[in-house]
Amino acid sequence: MARSALINVGNYSYTAQDAQGTLDEMNDIWSHHTHESTIPDGWLAGARGFLAEFSSLAGISLPSLDNVDTAFTAVHASVMEKYDQLSESQVESLLAAMWRFFPTMRSLAIEHVGTIAHLHASKGLPKKPLSSAVIGWKGIEGDVQSWRVGHGRPWQALCIWSTDAIETLQAEGHPIAPGYAGENITVAGIPAEAFRPGAHFRIGAVRGFLTSYAIPCKQNNDWFLKKDFKRMSHERGDQCRLYAMVTTCGDIAVGDTFELFTDR
């Protein structure tokens, strides 16, 4: 089915490509939330409820929910197989359901407070440093993603990293520095392992939540010994960047307090 130029879901606008690409990431986003995590039984019940809602909205058969991971894979495959038959209202409803569900899937053992050490935004890499920034629904005003196929969707509005992660990579000899890997906000004072999909953050009036790990690409070759850019993959340790969705817009600046917490 032909799509209109934009699909609007609340405050967020998706191009047709972004909408399809986001739904196609659902299973991977689930795997990011469960990466090295034990999901409590009560939360698994919530995941089963989400899969039942998602299947109903898409008009597909609900698979067995005995194994939630397997069920996510099956529902994702069925939705994408049927995607061209979905109406725009169905696509909108599916996107809205995703972002009601995923922000509920993290409980931090410790809530953290740090500071913004660096801000960056521009086209290309490394991104240019800023002293302050305006955060809108699409992220930092003035930021540009060169490769729109895999970037720039509402749940990728911001890319967040920690100075802890960067310093670990530097200690290994990698010529990496803030802004080089395309992150917008670099946070000091919070350990790298605390940044996990599903956690929420606050910077003054600005609020949002971490949606997924950012998958590294070869554009980062030059910042790593032997071009080993996959060293900052979540599959290789905690030195990974994360994407975030904005839920409240506002102004931020270097030196502002950055709070990482569970929204419950």
Secondary structure, DSSP 8 states (H G I E B T S, - for coil): ----SEEEETTEEEEHHHHHHHHHTHHHHHHHHHTT----HHHHHHHHHHHHHHHHHHT------SSHHHHHHHHHHHHHHHGGG--HHHHHHHHHHHHHHGGGS---SS-EEEEEEEEE--SSSS--EESEEEEETTEETT---S-TTTS-SGGGSEEEEEHHHHHHHHHTT----TTTT--SEEEESS-GGG--TT-EEEETTEEEEEEEE----GGGGGGSGGG-GGGGSGGG-S---EEEEEEE-EEEETT-EEEEE---
